[in-house]
Structures are given as C-alpha cells and as structure tokens.
Amino acid sequence: MRHPLKMAVRLVVLAALVASMQVMTGPASHDNSPYLSALSDLAGGAVIAAPGCNTKFCAKEPGRKTPTCHQSTSLYNCSASGGVCTITPC
C-alpha cells in the first residue's frame, strides 16, 4: 500500500512543479488595452513572410477593367497577367 501512495505523492509534486514553471515562464502582456483577448498571451510571435513573398493582394481599381496587384500586409504573392490576377500563399 505504501508504493501506490508514494507514486501518487510524486505525481502531485511533479504536476505542481510543471504548473509553477508555466506560471513563472509565461509571456507577460505589456499592453493594458481592454481590447486584448484573455488568450492573447498564448499566441506566437510575429509572422514573417518567406523570402520572395511580395505581400500583395489582387484588387480592381475604379475605372479599370482588370484587377491589379496592390501592396498590403497579407502573406500572399500576387501576379497579374493577361487581365487575370492570381494570389498564392507565401
């Protein structure tokens, strides 16, 4: 009977250590904005586009018949050729 109790105590101590490490090493939010999600601290860092990504999107300007590529912050490659605009993910 002592062996299962000893294993249970070890498991509880291990779980407490893991939980305390997560609390101590978690990312701190420096923004005090009311518009942040409670889970925003769990998100990863900034996304960086792959080399060769032109970060453009397709849009049709007023007065033009065909769409063209415009600069944006989206992670897509845009190519306009022959009156057709296509986007592919970076």
C-alpha positions as CSV (number, residue, x, y, z in Angstrom):
1,M,0.0,0.0,0.0
2,R,2.9,2.3,0.6
3,H,4.1,2.1,-3.0
4,P,0.9,3.5,-4.7
5,L,0.8,6.3,-2.1
6,K,4.5,7.2,-2.8
7,M,3.8,7.3,-6.5
8,A,0.7,9.5,-6.0
9,V,2.7,12.0,-4.0
10,R,5.5,12.0,-6.6
11,L,2.8,12.7,-9.3
12,V,1.3,15.5,-7.4
13,V,4.7,17.1,-6.7
14,L,5.6,16.8,-10.4
15,A,2.3,18.4,-11.5
16,A,2.8,21.2,-9.1
17,L,6.3,21.8,-10.5
18,V,5.1,21.9,-14.1
19,A,2.3,24.2,-13.2
20,S,4.6,26.6,-11.4
21,M,7.1,26.6,-14.2
22,Q,4.4,27.6,-16.7
23,V,3.3,30.5,-14.5
24,M,6.8,31.7,-14.0
25,T,8.0,31.4,-17.6
26,G,4.8,32.5,-19.4
27,P,4.9,35.7,-21.6
28,A,3.9,38.9,-19.9
29,S,1.5,41.2,-21.6
30,H,2.8,44.8,-21.7
31,D,-0.3,46.3,-23.2
32,N,-3.0,47.3,-20.8
33,S,-5.6,47.5,-23.6
34,P,-9.2,46.5,-22.9
35,Y,-9.4,45.1,-26.4
36,L,-6.9,42.3,-25.9
37,S,-8.1,38.7,-25.6
38,A,-7.5,36.8,-22.4
39,L,-5.7,34.3,-24.6
40,S,-3.5,36.8,-26.5
41,D,-0.5,35.9,-24.3
42,L,-0.6,32.4,-25.7
43,A,-0.2,33.4,-29.3
44,G,3.1,33.1,-31.1
45,G,5.3,35.9,-32.2
46,A,5.1,38.0,-35.3
47,V,4.7,36.1,-38.6
48,I,7.5,36.8,-41.1
49,A,6.9,36.2,-44.8
50,A,9.1,33.8,-46.6
51,P,11.9,35.2,-48.9
52,G,10.4,36.1,-52.2
53,C,7.0,36.9,-50.9
54,N,5.8,40.2,-52.4
55,T,3.0,40.7,-49.9
56,K,0.4,42.0,-52.3
57,F,-3.2,41.3,-53.0
58,C,-5.5,41.5,-56.0
59,A,-7.9,44.4,-56.3
60,K,-9.8,46.1,-59.1
61,E,-9.4,49.9,-59.1
62,P,-12.3,52.1,-60.0
63,G,-12.1,53.0,-63.7
64,R,-10.0,49.9,-64.6
65,K,-11.4,46.8,-66.3
66,T,-8.9,44.3,-64.9
67,P,-7.6,43.8,-61.3
68,T,-4.0,44.7,-60.4
69,C,-1.7,43.9,-57.5
70,H,-1.6,46.2,-54.5
71,Q,0.8,46.4,-51.6
72,S,-0.6,45.0,-48.3
73,T,0.4,43.2,-45.1
74,S,-1.1,39.9,-46.3
75,L,1.1,37.0,-46.7
76,Y,0.3,36.3,-50.4
77,N,2.2,36.6,-53.7
78,C,0.2,38.4,-56.3
79,S,0.7,38.2,-60.1
80,A,-1.3,40.0,-62.7
81,S,-1.0,38.9,-66.3
82,G,-3.3,39.0,-69.3
83,G,-6.2,40.6,-67.4
84,V,-6.1,37.9,-64.7
85,C,-4.9,38.4,-61.1
86,T,-3.9,35.4,-59.1
87,I,-2.7,35.1,-55.5
88,T,-0.8,32.2,-53.8
89,P,0.1,31.9,-50.2
90,C,3.7,32.6,-49.3
